[in-house]
Amino acid sequence: MAKIKSDRQKAIGKLDDAFSKYIRMSAADDRGYVFCFTCRTPHHWKDADCGHFIPRARMATRWEPMNCKPQCKRCNYHRHGEHDIFRAELVRIYGRTAIEAMETKSRLGGKHDLIQLDALLQEYKAKNKKLREKKGLA
């Protein structure tokens, strides 16, 4: 028997989809290609995953752009996100202090209500529309 999703679960799923598209499209070049954050192989943005350094289960950083980068399916799924490489690259880009602050934030909880989830969804839908227009992505 299939489980019935709550309104909150449905909102989280829609936000996850919009946020994932934003992360992948924002990293895409003018041909729609991204490089895997951990192994540097090129993939079309639609074929890449939105990899999370801090797991998605930690809601406080689930939709934190600094926490998420495009990854190939091999690195994100089969190699469990290549956590050590992912962290080293984040530290190189943002600095140790910023990454440690994000790690601390991730442990503070962060449950979002439906109003907050909808506001984030609308924000990322608008950002995605601008990216599609700017980069000519379908």
N, C-alpha and C positions, 0 to 999 in steps of 0.2 A: 504494500500500500504506500502510495506517495505521501510525503509529508506536505502539509500546507504551510506555506511561508507567511510569516507575519508581515504587516505593512513595513515594519522597520527592516526586516530582512530583504524585502523587495527594494526598498530605498537604498540600502547598502549595495545591493547588486547593481542597480542602475548607476550609482555613484562610482563604484569600482570600474565599470565599463567606460564611463566618461573620463575618469581620471587616467586609466590605462592608455586610452587613446591620446590624451593630452601629453603624457610622458613620452610616448613613442613618436608622436607627430612633432613635438617640439625639438626632438633630437634628429629628425629626418633632414636629409639634404634636399636639394631641389628636384631630385629624381625619386624621392620617397624612401631613400635607404638610410638605415641607422647602423651603427657598429655596436656589437655586443659590448657592454661595459666591462666585462671580465675577460673575454678572449679576443676581442677586437674583430671578429668575423662580420662581414656585411650581410644584412638581411633587409628585405623590404619591411617597412614599419608594420604592415599588417601581419607579417609572419613572425615578428618578434614578440616576446613577452614583456610585461612590465615587472622587472625584478625588484624585490624589496630586500634591502640590507637587514633591517629590523623586520621580523615577521609580521604579516598582515594581522595576525591575532592581537597585536598590540595596537589598539584603536587610536591611541594618541598620536601615532606616527604613520598610520595606515595611508593617509592621503597627504603626506609630507613630501613635496617634490625632491628635497635633498636626499630622502631615504630611497627614492625609486629611480631606476635607470633602465633603459632598454637592455634586455638580455636575450640571447638565443635560447631555444628550448633545451638544448643540451646542457648549458651552464645552469639555467634556472631550475630545471626539473631534475635531470639525470645527475647533475653534480651538486644538487642542493644549494644552488645560488652562488657557489664559489665564494663563500662568506669571507675568507681571509683576503682574497684578491679584491673583493668588493670594498671591504673596509679600507684597505690600503689605498685604493684609488680615491675613495671619498676623502680620506685624510689628506691626500696629495692636493685635491681640488679645493676643499673647504677649510682644511686645517684641523688639527687634533681637538682643539677646544670646541669647535662647532659640532664635531661628531660626538664627542663625549656629552655635550649638552643635549643633543638629540637622543642619545642612549638613555640619559637620565629622564628626559621627557617621556620616553616610551614606557617607563615603569610607573608613571603617575596615574594610569587609568586613561580615561578619555572617552567615556560613553557619550555619544551624540544622540540628541532627540530628533524626531522627524523634521522639525523646523530647521535645525542646523544641517541635517543631511540634505534637505531640499535646497537650502541656500548654497551649499557646496556644489550640488548637482547643477544648479543654474549657472554658477560661476564657471565650472569646467565646460559646460555646453557652450557658453559664450566664448571662452578661450579657444575651444576646438573650432568653432565657426570662423574665428579670426585666423587661426592657423591654416585652415583649409583654403581660405581666400588668399592669404599671403603666400603660401607655398604651392598652391594649386594641387592640393592633395584631395583625392576622392574619398 
